[in-house]
Amino acid sequence: MAEAQNIPVGSTTAGQIAVAAESTVATRMSAPPSFDVQDFPVPHGREEEWRFTPLERLRGLHDGTAVATGNGMKVAVDAPEGVVVELVGRDDARLGKAGTPVDRVAAQAYSAFEKAGVITVPKETVLTEPIRIAVHGEGGTAYAHQVVELGAFAEAVVVIDHTGDAVLAANVDYVLGDGAKLTVVSVQDWDDKAVHVAQHNALIGRDATFKSFVVTFGGDLVRLHPRVAYAGTGGEAELFGLYFTDAGQHQEHRLLVDHNTPHCKSNVAYKGALQGEGAHAVWIGDVLIEATAEGTDTYEMNRNLVLTDGARVDSVPNLEIETGEIVGAGHASATGRFDDEQLFYLMARGIPAEEARRLVVRGFFAELVQQIGVDDIQERLLAKIDEELEASV
């Protein structure tokens, strides 16, 4: 087995601007996956999967003291005709098909939800309008489970929009039949005090295509764990992410792409901007190419733009390869300050400083935003970026 080393690029001033952590393989969790919360010890922060997370800010999600309240959140689903929307109990066979909880919070969420949402797009159904899931926090604590399942050769776009204030632990499963195409946009636009911890599982069928956009702005603490596995050859996954971390916020994205099937592809690209004292972003990107996954083609990248002093980034790309019969595999991580030369170039051409700064940051994110393909979401995200920048002036 060959293990690739972390590739940090750019400015890395420990404790002030950015920290590129040492290479570790976070796929080696402290406990094996399980649906039973008792199979996971209460974390203490020394475990590999918890070492960057401020446990005291999880509001009890990690140790069993967070009790669900009746006013935790409201969920509304707006689906086009032909889509089946259900609420089911935990004995429904469709729950857990895409993946098993890999940490204590995910297992707690699976053990504590009352009803799970299941959205089914029948086979060969091609939707022309997105399925929209609005999740609005109302100040309480909630546990949730959501399943999105596409039949063979179905095509759909799903937008999950998180707003309001809540302490939320959730699992989200995406199950793609053979030849299906699913695009998911998950927006975390929480109020300042919200806590959101979730595991996203995608199981990709033969010749199916999964595209994920994770967009994180709000919340006191947001920790998301997207995971991908393949159920057949020819599957493709694209995982894109955008985050803007403000003073005092902790935003953590931990990804795993498990190439467990031959001749599949994956591409990961996450970009973040940080500003303000105590802003902390964590990105862990794990790609595992198993011995059976000949013909794999994969690449992952994380870039971070530090706009002010006092912000910190931990960026750890990991690549574990168990077979030499692959098409390609690579990873990269880059963190740097705001580019004063770009700012000077624009100002020298008569553009005011604030507008020039906005244009530079917009350009940094533009490539990812333009690929979302949902006009109202793209416009909203660009407006949110402008709003974040105005708040720092």
N, C-alpha and C positions, 0 to 999 in steps of 0.2 A: 504494500500500500504506500502510495506517495502522498505526502501532505504538503500542500503549497503554503508558503509563508505569507504573512500579512504584508501588503505593499502600501505603506503610508507615504503620501506625497503632499508637499506644501508646508505651511507654517504650523509648527506644533510646539507651542510654549506651554508647558505643563502648568495646570492650575489657573491659567489666565485665558488663553485663547482656545487651545484645543489639545486633546490628548488622544494619540493613536495607541490603543491598547495592544498588548502583546498578542500574538497569534494563539488562539485557543480554538478547539473544535466544540462548539456549544451544543452540537448534536448529542454529545455524551452528557445526558442529563443526570441529575442526582438520584432520580427514581425512574423506573420504566413507565411508559404510558399506561393509564388506567382510568376507568370511569369512577372509581371509588376514591373519595377524598382521603380516606384513612390510609391509603397506600402511599401518600406523600407526607413526609415530615413537615412540620411547621418551619418555614425558612427563617434563617437568621442573618442572611445577607452575605455569608461567606461562600455560598454555593455559586457555581459558575453561572447558572441562569438567573441569579438574583443579585449578583455583586454590584451592579450599577444602579439598582432600584432602591429608592429611599422607602424602606418598608413602613416607617412610621406614618407615611402619607397615603398608605393604601386604605386607611379607615377601616381596618379589620378584615378586609377581603382575604388576606393571606393566612389568618390564624383562626377563622371560624367565629369571630366575635361580631361580624357584620350581619345583622338580621334584616331580612327583607321587610319592607314596610308597604302598606297598601297604596301609598302615594308615590311610589318609586318612579314610574314613568308611564307614558302612553305610547302605543304603537299604532300607526295607521298605515294601511296598504292601499295604494291606488294601482290597480293592474288592468291592462287591456283585456278585451273580451277574449275568451278562450283559455285564460290562465286560471288555474285552480288555486284558491287560497284557503287554507285550513288552520285550525288550532287543534293540536293533538296532545295526548298524554305521553309520558316517557316510555310506555311500552310499544310505541309505534316503531316498526322495523326500519323505517327510513332514518331514524335518528342515529347519529354516530357512524354512518357509512363512510363518510369522507375522512374521518380521523378520530383519534382518541386523545383525551386531555393529556398534556405533557407536563403540567405543573399543578400545584395545589389549588390555585385560583380557578383554573379552567375546570378541574374536577369538582370544586365547590359549586361552580355555576351549573354544571350538569346535574348535580345532586339536588339543587335547591329550586330550580325553576318549577312553576306550576303548570303552565301549558307552553308547548313549543309551536312556533309558526312554521308551516310548511307551504312553500310556493312551488307549484309544478307547472312547467311548460311542456305540453304534450309533444310527442315526437313529430318532427317535420313541420312544426309551427314556427313561423318566422314573424317576430313582432316588429312593428314599425314604430312603436312608442315605448318608452322605458317603463319598467315596473318601478314604482317609487315606494320606499319604505321610510316613513317619518318616525323617528324615535325621539320623543321629547321628555326630558327629565323634569320632574316636579318636586325636586328637593329631597327625595327619599332614597332608599337603597333597593336595588333590584337585581335579580338573576334572570338570564334569558337564554333561549336557544332558538336559532333560526336556520331553516333548511331551504335552499334553492336548488331544485332538481330540474334538469333539462333532459327531455327524451332525445333519442337518436336524431341527429340532423336538425334539431331545433336551434333557433337563434334568438338571443335576448340581451337587453341591457338592463341592469338593475342599479338603482341609485339608493343608497342607504344614507340617510341624513340624520346626524345626531346633534341635537340642540338642547338648550335648557341646562338645568343643574341636577345631577344625580350621582350616586355611587353605584356603578354598574359593572357587573362581571357577566360575560357572555361567551357563548360559542356560536360560530356561524359556519355552516357546512354548505359547500357548493359541490354538486354531483353532476358531472357532464357525461351524457351518453355518447356513443360513438358518433363522430362527425359533428357534434354540437359546437356552437360558438357562443360563449358567454363573456360579456364585459360587465364588470362590477366597479362602481364608484362608491367608496365609503368615505363620507365626509365627517370629520370630528370638529364641529364648530361649537363646542360646549361653552357654557359660562365659566367664569374664572375659577370657581371652587370645585368643579366636577372632577370625579375620578372615574376612569374608564379602563378596564382591563379585559382583553378579549383574545381568543384564539380563533383564527380563520383557517378552515381546512378546505382544500380543493382536491377533488379526485377527478382526474382528467381521462376520459375514455379514448379509445383508439381513434386517431386522426382528429381529435377534438382540439379546440383552441380556447384557452382561458386567458383573459386580459383583466388585470386588477389595477385599480388606481386607489391608493390610500392617501387621503389628504387630511392633515392634522394641523389645526390652528389653536383651538381653545382647550380649556381644562387646566386644573392644577397639576394633575398627573394623568398621562395617557400612556398605556403600555399595550402594544398590539403585537400579535404573534401569527403572521401569515405563514401557512405551510402548504406545500404542494406535493402530491404524489401522482403517479400515472397508473392507469388501469389497462393500458394497451399501447401498442407501438404507434409512432407517428404523432403523439400528443405534443402540443406546444403551449408554453406558459410565458406570459409577459407580466412582470410585476413592477409597477411604477409607483413612486411615492413622492409626496411633496409635503414639507412641514415648515412651519414658521414658529420658532420658539422664542417667547418673550421672557422678560425678567421674572425669575422665580419659577418658571414652568419646567416640568420634567416630561419630555416626550421620548418614548422608547419604542423602537421598531425592531423586532427580532424575527428574521425570516429563515425558513428552511425550504430548500427545493431538494426533494429526495428523488434522484434519478434511479428508480428501481426497475425500469423497463427499457429494453433496447430502442434505439433510434428515436429519441425524443429530444425536444429543444427547450431551452429556457433562457430568458433575458431579464435581468433585474437592473433597474435604474432608479435610485432614490436621490432627491436633492433637498437640502434644507438650508434655511437662513436663520440666524440667531442674533438677538440683540438684548441688551440689558443685563444687569447684575444677577448672577445665579441662574441664567438661562442654561439648561442642560439638555442636550440631545444625545441619544444613544442609538446607534445603528449596528446591528449584528446581522451579517449576511452569510448564511451557511449554505453551501451546495455540497451534497453528498452524491457521488457517482458510484453506485454499487457495482460489484463484480459482474453482475448480469446485464449491466446497462451499456453494452457496446453501441457505438455509433452516436453517443451523446454529443450535443453541441450546446455549450452553456457559457454565459458571461454575466458578471455582476459588477455594479459600479455604485459608489456612493460619493457625492460631492456636497461640501458644506461651505457656506459663505458666512463668515463672522463679521457682523456689522459694527459691533462695539466691543470695548473691553469688558471683562467680567463674565463672558459666556464660555461654555465648555462643550466640546464634542468628544464622544468616545465612538470611534468607527472601527469595526473589526470585520473585514471580509475573510471568510474561511472557505477553503476548497479542499475536499477530501476525495481522492481518486483511488478506486480499487481495481481499475482495469486500464490497460494502456490502449485499448482499441476504441478510441474516441475521435470525433471529428475536431473538436476544439474545446478548450476550457480556459477561462481567465477571470481575473478580478482586479479591482482597483479602488483606492480610497484617496480622496483629496480634500484638504481643508485649508482655507486661506482667508486672509482679511479682505475687506472691501478694496477693490482695485482703484486706487487714487488716479492712476494714469487714464483709465477710461473716463472717470469723472472729469478730469482736467480737459480731456479731448472734447467732451460735449460742452463744457462751460466755455471753452475757447471759441466755440461756434455760436455763442450767444444764448445757450440754454441755461436757465437759472439752476443753481446748485441742487435745490430740492427736486426739481423736475428731472435733472440729470441722474440723481441718485435713484429715483423711481424707475427710470428707463433701464438702468443697469440691472437692478434687481428683477424687474419684469423680464428682461432678456435672459437672465439666468434660469428662470422658471418656464419660459415660453415654450420650449420644446416639449416639455411634459404636458403642460396645460392643453396645448393644441391637439394632442393625441386623444383626449378624453372623448371628443365627438358628441357631447351633449351641450348645446349652445348656452342654455341658461346657467348650467354649472360652471362652464368656462368663464362666462362673464362675471359670475358671482365670485369666483376665486381670484380673478384679476382685481376686482374691486376690493376684496378682502386684503390682498397684498398691499394695495395702495393705502388702505385704512391702517394696516400695521405700520407702514413706513411713516405715515403722518403722525402716529402716536409717539414716534421716537424722536421727532424733530424738536 
